[in-house]
Amino acid sequence: MKMKTVYDVQQLLKKFGTFVYTGDRIGDLELMEMDIDELYQMEFIQTEVFQLAKLILRKEKRQLQETKRRLYTWQITLSE
């Protein structure tokens, strides 16, 4: 399975019976990352899959945080 998106990581976790949805996207990404860590430590997934999943999750988290930061900056600018 070639993963490219967070959805692909979710499908991988689903194969192991893990479903993550808290309503907080960044929180979900952090929980998924912890689940991926556990799967790797238990040797249920290969190194390449582990690394790619971590990369995808971290990239998405960074993009969300950047979007939040930009939105906050934009709101401050409007209120001045």
PyMOL commands that set and color helices and strands:
alter all, ss='L'
color gray80, all
select helices_A, chain A and resi 6-15+25-41+47-79
alter helices_A, ss='H'
color red, helices_A
deselect
rebuild
show_as cartoon
